[in-house]
Amino acid sequence: MLSRRAVLAGLAGGLAVRAARAQGADLPVIRLGSLPFGTSTWEAAVIKARGLDTANGFRLDTVKLAGNDAARISFIGGQVDTIIGDLLWAARLSNDGQPIRFIPYSTSEGAVMVPEDSPIKGLKDLAGKRLGVAGGALDKNWLLLKAQARDAAGLDLERAAEIAYGAPPLITLKLEQGALDAALTYWTYCARLQPKGFRRLIGAEDIMRALGATGDVALIGYLFRAETVAEKPLAVAGFARASRAAKEMLATDPSAWAEVRPLMAAEDEATFEALKREFLAGIPRRPIAAERADAEKLYAVMARLGGERLVGPGGSLPKDLYYDGARNG
């Protein structure tokens, strides 16, 4: 569970919150770059509505960005202070001389989805089938799936199945239309498919455990440039506390979802409940040391499969990649 100290810090209320809001213009700003339908907007909405930013010594400014490429460019260029990003990309930037600090955001990744009545029951049944892959040939979920198919079923998916790469919305649509037999897609799309009569064949968390992880691993997180942490140490620490507190509110206070639901594009109650369930299941709850130990194992697998094209020249995760408020500021 999240620590009592973190919850109390996030829930600082009454006069303290009102005073902080009154002084909000004087607080350091953390600019969060978010995508139109990204789940970071959900957490940001709770942080702003409940005053968790000013209560923790900063002011949150949400900057809407068009897509992943725009987010990465804005982040590298300093137009935003933080984005939700991939652990592999953060590690590569750090190994290339642009040190990044990573705050685990979610252990929810994705899954292989199939129709409820599909004859596909296991990985070996994907042989000869049309498999859609959200992202591209170097997507981390795809690399992990290939490793597990080879280890567990002796199957080279790239050769044995008919692979189609594409953006998550397109891959999901093609699965719904029957143009694909199975699809590896991101967790929000998986959640939306469940009420429509689709089931999980295997989840990314299952694959990670099969490959040696001892628990659910957050491979996506908030990214901060090391220089931002040095310039705004108290604000970044406050952001980390506010993020944890917002997650705890969403996990324990049903009223907090009133701030989030308008952002979810959930067309019905079943979709809303599926998205909510998967989001809550992905809340990171392990010590950083445990996260890092398991991430090292998975990094080695992906580095072996993706090579330097994926991870760059680094043979392991950078030493200071994970944000530690006590050490980093």
C-alpha positions in Angstrom: 0.0 0.0 0.0 1.0 3.6 -0.4 2.6 5.0 2.7 0.5 6.9 5.2 3.0 9.7 5.1 2.5 10.2 1.3 -1.3 10.2 1.7 -1.2 12.7 4.5 1.2 14.9 2.5 -1.1 14.8 -0.5 -4.3 15.4 1.6 -2.9 18.5 3.4 -6.2 20.5 3.6 -8.0 23.3 5.2 -6.2 26.6 5.8 -2.9 25.2 4.4 -4.4 24.5 1.0 -6.2 27.8 0.8 -3.1 29.7 1.8 -1.1 27.8 -0.8 -3.7 28.6 -3.5 -3.6 32.2 -2.6 0.2 32.2 -3.2 -0.1 29.9 -6.2 1.3 32.5 -8.6 4.5 32.5 -6.6 5.0 28.8 -6.7 7.3 27.1 -9.1 5.5 25.6 -12.1 5.7 22.0 -13.3 4.6 21.8 -17.0 3.2 18.4 -17.8 3.0 17.5 -21.5 -0.1 15.4 -22.0 -1.8 13.7 -25.0 -5.5 14.3 -25.8 -6.6 10.9 -24.5 -3.6 10.1 -22.3 -4.3 8.9 -18.8 -1.9 11.5 -17.3 -4.8 14.0 -17.9 -6.8 11.9 -15.5 -4.3 12.2 -12.7 -3.7 15.9 -13.5 -7.4 16.6 -13.2 -7.5 15.2 -9.7 -4.3 17.0 -8.7 -5.7 20.3 -9.8 -9.3 19.8 -8.5 -8.1 18.7 -5.1 -5.4 21.3 -4.8 -2.7 18.7 -4.5 -0.2 20.8 -6.5 -0.3 24.0 -4.4 -0.5 21.9 -1.2 2.8 20.3 -2.2 4.6 23.5 -3.2 4.2 23.8 -6.9 1.7 24.8 -9.6 0.7 22.2 -12.2 0.4 23.5 -15.8 -1.0 20.9 -18.3 0.3 21.4 -21.9 -1.7 19.6 -24.5 0.4 17.9 -27.2 -0.7 16.3 -30.5 1.1 13.0 -30.2 4.0 11.0 -28.9 6.5 12.6 -31.3 5.4 16.1 -30.3 5.7 15.0 -26.6 9.2 13.8 -27.0 10.3 16.9 -29.0 8.7 19.2 -26.4 10.3 17.3 -23.6 13.8 17.3 -25.1 13.5 20.9 -26.0 12.5 22.0 -22.6 9.0 23.3 -23.6 7.6 20.9 -20.9 9.1 19.7 -17.7 7.7 16.2 -17.7 5.8 13.7 -19.9 4.7 10.1 -19.5 7.5 8.1 -21.3 9.0 4.7 -21.9 11.7 3.4 -19.6 13.7 2.2 -22.6 13.7 5.6 -24.2 14.6 7.3 -20.9 17.5 4.9 -20.4 18.7 5.5 -24.0 18.7 9.3 -23.5 20.6 8.9 -20.3 23.2 6.6 -21.9 23.5 9.1 -24.7 24.5 11.9 -22.3 21.1 13.4 -21.6 20.4 12.2 -18.0 16.8 11.5 -17.2 15.0 10.7 -14.0 12.2 8.2 -14.1 9.2 8.1 -11.7 7.2 4.9 -12.1 3.7 5.8 -13.3 1.9 2.5 -14.2 2.4 -1.2 -14.4 -0.5 -1.5 -16.9 1.0 -2.2 -20.3 -1.1 -4.2 -22.7 -2.1 -7.6 -23.8 -2.9 -9.9 -26.7 -6.6 -9.7 -27.3 -8.8 -12.2 -29.1 -12.5 -12.6 -29.7 -14.3 -14.3 -26.8 -15.1 -17.4 -29.0 -11.7 -17.5 -30.7 -10.1 -21.0 -30.9 -6.8 -19.3 -29.9 -6.1 -20.5 -26.4 -2.4 -20.2 -26.0 0.7 -18.7 -27.7 1.3 -21.7 -29.9 -2.2 -21.2 -31.4 -1.0 -17.9 -33.0 0.9 -19.9 -35.6 -0.6 -19.2 -39.0 -2.8 -16.4 -37.6 -3.1 -12.7 -38.4 -1.6 -10.9 -35.5 -1.7 -7.1 -35.2 1.0 -5.3 -33.2 0.4 -1.8 -31.9 3.4 0.3 -32.4 6.3 -1.1 -34.4 8.9 -3.8 -34.7 10.8 -2.4 -31.7 7.8 -1.9 -29.4 8.7 -3.2 -25.9 5.5 -5.3 -25.6 6.2 -7.0 -28.9 9.8 -7.8 -28.0 8.6 -9.3 -24.7 5.9 -11.3 -26.5 8.4 -12.7 -29.0 10.7 -13.7 -26.2 8.0 -15.5 -24.3 6.6 -17.2 -27.4 10.1 -18.6 -28.2 10.7 -19.7 -24.6 7.3 -21.1 -23.8 6.1 -22.4 -27.1 9.2 -22.7 -29.2 7.5 -20.3 -31.7 9.2 -17.6 -33.8 6.2 -15.3 -34.1 7.8 -13.2 -36.8 8.0 -16.2 -39.1 5.1 -18.3 -37.8 2.3 -15.6 -37.8 1.2 -13.0 -40.3 2.3 -9.7 -38.5 0.7 -6.3 -39.2 2.1 -3.3 -37.4 0.0 -0.1 -36.9 -1.2 2.6 -34.6 -3.2 1.3 -31.6 -6.6 2.7 -32.8 -6.1 1.1 -36.3 -5.0 -2.3 -34.9 -7.9 -2.3 -32.5 -10.4 -1.4 -35.2 -9.1 -4.2 -37.5 -9.5 -6.7 -34.7 -13.1 -5.6 -34.1 -13.8 -5.8 -37.9 -12.4 -9.4 -38.0 -9.5 -8.5 -40.3 -7.1 -9.8 -37.5 -7.3 -12.9 -35.5 -5.5 -11.4 -32.5 -4.0 -8.1 -31.5 -1.2 -7.0 -29.2 -2.3 -3.5 -28.1 -2.1 -1.0 -25.2 -4.0 -1.4 -22.0 -6.6 1.4 -22.6 -7.6 -0.3 -25.9 -7.7 -3.7 -24.2 -10.0 -2.3 -21.5 -12.3 -0.9 -24.2 -12.4 -4.2 -26.1 -13.5 -6.3 -23.0 -17.1 -5.0 -22.9 -17.3 -5.7 -26.7 -16.8 -9.4 -26.3 -13.0 -9.8 -26.5 -10.7 -11.5 -24.0 -7.1 -11.4 -22.9 -4.9 -14.2 -24.3 -1.8 -13.1 -22.3 -1.0 -9.8 -20.6 2.4 -8.0 -20.6 2.6 -8.5 -16.8 2.3 -12.3 -17.3 5.1 -12.2 -19.8 7.3 -10.1 -17.5 6.9 -12.6 -14.7 7.6 -15.5 -17.0 10.8 -13.8 -18.0 12.0 -13.5 -14.4 10.3 -10.4 -12.9 9.2 -10.9 -9.3 6.3 -8.5 -9.5 4.5 -6.1 -11.7 6.9 -3.7 -13.3 6.3 -0.1 -14.4 7.8 0.3 -17.8 6.2 3.7 -18.2 6.7 6.7 -15.9 7.0 10.4 -15.5 10.3 11.6 -17.1 12.2 14.6 -15.9 15.5 15.9 -17.2 18.2 15.8 -14.5 18.7 19.6 -15.0 15.0 20.2 -14.2 15.4 18.2 -11.0 18.4 20.2 -10.1 16.7 23.5 -10.8 13.4 22.7 -9.1 14.1 20.0 -6.5 11.3 20.9 -4.1 8.8 21.2 -7.0 9.7 17.9 -8.5 9.6 16.2 -5.1 6.2 17.8 -4.5 5.0 16.6 -7.9 6.0 13.0 -7.0 4.0 13.3 -3.7 1.0 14.8 -5.5 1.0 12.0 -8.1 1.0 9.3 -5.4 -1.8 11.1 -3.5 -3.9 11.5 -6.6 -3.6 7.8 -7.3 -4.5 7.0 -3.7 -7.6 9.2 -4.0 -8.7 7.4 -7.1 -8.2 4.1 -5.4 -10.1 4.9 -2.2 -12.5 7.8 -3.0 -15.1 7.0 -5.7 -16.0 10.7 -5.8 -12.6 11.5 -7.3 -13.6 9.8 -10.5 -16.1 12.6 -11.1 -13.2 14.7 -12.1 -11.9 12.0 -14.5 -14.9 10.6 -16.2 -15.4 13.5 -18.6 -11.8 12.9 -19.9 -12.2 9.1 -20.5 -14.4 9.0 -23.6 -16.1 6.0 -22.0 -19.3 5.5 -24.0 -21.0 3.3 -21.5 -20.8 2.1 -17.9 -19.0 -1.1 -18.8 -16.2 0.7 -20.6 -15.9 3.2 -17.7 -15.6 0.4 -15.2 -13.1 -1.6 -17.3 -10.8 1.5 -17.8 -11.1 2.3 -14.1 -10.3 -1.2 -13.0 -7.2 -1.4 -15.3 -5.9 2.0 -14.2 -6.2 1.1 -10.5 -4.6 -2.3 -11.1 -1.6 -0.5 -12.6 -0.7 1.7 -9.6 2.9 1.0 -8.7 3.3 -0.1 -5.1 6.8 -1.6 -4.9 10.0 0.0 -3.6 12.2 1.5 -6.2 14.9 -1.1 -5.6 12.5 -3.9 -6.5 11.3 -2.0 -9.6 14.9 -1.5 -10.8 16.0 -5.1 -10.1 13.2 -6.4 -12.3 13.6 -3.7 -14.9 17.2 -4.7 -15.3 16.1 -8.3 -16.2 13.6 -7.1 -18.7 16.1 -4.6 -20.2 18.6 -7.4 -20.8 15.9 -9.3 -22.7 14.9 -6.4 -24.8 18.5 -5.3 -25.5 19.2 -8.8 -26.7 16.3 -8.8 -29.1 16.3 -5.1 -30.1 20.0 -4.5 -30.1 21.7 -1.1 -30.3 18.9 0.2 -32.5 16.6 -0.1 -29.5 18.7 0.7 -26.5 21.7 2.5 -27.9 25.2 1.9 -26.6 24.2 1.3 -23.0 24.5 -2.3 -21.8 22.4 -1.7 -18.7 20.1 0.8 -17.0 21.9 4.0 -16.0 22.8 4.2 -12.4 20.7 7.3 -11.5 17.8 6.6 -13.8 15.2 6.2 -11.1 14.1 9.3 -9.3 14.9 9.2 -5.6 13.7 12.4 -3.8 16.2 12.0 -1.0 19.1 11.6 -3.4 18.0 13.7 -6.4 16.8 16.6 -4.5 
